[in-house]
Amino acid sequence: MVLKDCAPDTVFRKVLVPRAGGANGALALEIASILCDKDAPENSITALNVDTGRHFDIERFVDEQTRKKGLDKQRFVARTIEARDPVEAILAESAGYDLVVLGTTQESVLRQFASRSIPEEIVHRCAKPTVIVKANIGMRSWLKRWI
């Protein structure tokens, strides 16, 4: 987990979790639920899907993950917006939030050297406090990715 511009005593009431279907989205939801102040009035966590032509059922994802992880589903809102450029859409959407939590992608080494991933680009350009998370993929998964 990497935190950008997150002061220790900051209270986060509105958290945005952009989600595209990658492996670390569930972890991003869980981290968002920890960082979002449960006692603050009108607190909420928005799981956002930016639809660029590939359908992803964000409502089902939120339902499944809150059930699996024992999270309070009442704190989550599932939302889909359509856009050609997911980075620009997420950056525009982040204006109404206190914190943005992103799961990293698991891209090949060649892809990583060629350009920034969508989460990396968002973290680099976002003016809001931002957290980027990645689950430990383990040695077996790591080897499969490289071979």
N, C-alpha and C positions, 0 to 999 in steps of 0.2 A: 504494500500500500504506500502510495506517495501522496503527500498533502501539499497543496499549493495555496498560499495566502490564507491558511486556517489558523487564526490566532487561538491560543489555548482556552480563553474564556468566552469565545463567541457562541452565541445561541443560534442554532439553525432551526427555523420554523417551517420553511418551505424548501424542500429538496427535490431536485430534478435528477432523474436517472434515465438518460437516453439508452435505448435498448434496440439492438439490431439482430439478435439471435446468436451472438457469440457465446463462447463457453463461460465467460466470467460475469455475465449479466445477473445470475442468481446471487453471486457474492456481492455485486454492487447493490442489489436490493437490500441484502442483509446489513451491509455496512451503512447504508442510508438510514435504515430503521434504528441503528445504534446512535448515529450522529444527530438525527432529528430529535429535537427536544420534545419528549412525550408530554411534559407538563405545560408547555406553551399553548396558549389558546390559538385555535385555528392552525394547528400544525398539520402538514400534509406532505406526502411523498408522491410525486408524479412519475410513473413509469411511462416514458415517452417512446413511441415507435415512429420513426420517420420513414414513411412509405415512399420508396423511390421506384416502385414497380414490382418489388418482391414482397409478397404478402407475409406478414408475421402477426399472429394472433396475440397481441399484447395483453388482452384481458385474460385469456386462458393462462398465459405465462404467469401473470400476477396471482391468479387463483391457485395455480399449482405450487408456486414457490412460497406463498404465504402459508399454505397448508403444510408443505414439507418442512419448512423451517420454523413453524409455530409462531409466525408473525401476526400481528393484529391487522387483519385485512381492512378494517375500517380506516386505517391511516393512509391507505394507498388509493391512488386514482390512476386508472389506465387511460392513456390518450394516444391517438394516432393522428399525425398530420402528414399531408402529402407535400413533397418537395423534390426538386431535381438535385439540389446540393445539400446533403445531410449536415455537413459542417456548418454552413451558413444558417440553416434552419435551426439547429441546436443552439448556436450562438445567439440568434435572435430570441429564441424561446427562453434562454437562461436569464434574460433581463428581469423577469418576474420572480426570481428565486434567490434564496440566500446561499445555496450550495449546489454544486453539480458533482454527481458521483458517477464515474464511468468504469466499466469493465474493459480491460485491455483485450486486444485481439491476439490471436496466436498465429502470427504470420511467419513465413520462412525467412531465413537470414538474408537471402537475396532481396526479398521484398522490403525488409527492414532497412537495408542500406539504400535502396532506390528512392524511397520517399517515406514521409511520416504516415502512420496509420491514421484513421479518422479520430480515434481517441487522443492520440498524441497531438494532432493538429488542434483539436478543441482545447486541450489543456494549455497548449502554447498560446492560443489566442483569446481564451476566455478571461473576462475581467472579474469574474466572480470567484470566490474560494472554490477550489476544485480538488477532488480526490480521484485517483486512478488506482484500481485494484486488479490484482491477478492472483488466482488460486495456484497453489503448488501443483504442477501437473505431474510430478513424479518422474522417475527415471525411465520407466517403460514407455510412457507417453512421449517423453522427450526424444527417446531413440526412434520411435515411430515417425516423429515429425522430421527427423533428419535423414532417415534412410529411405 
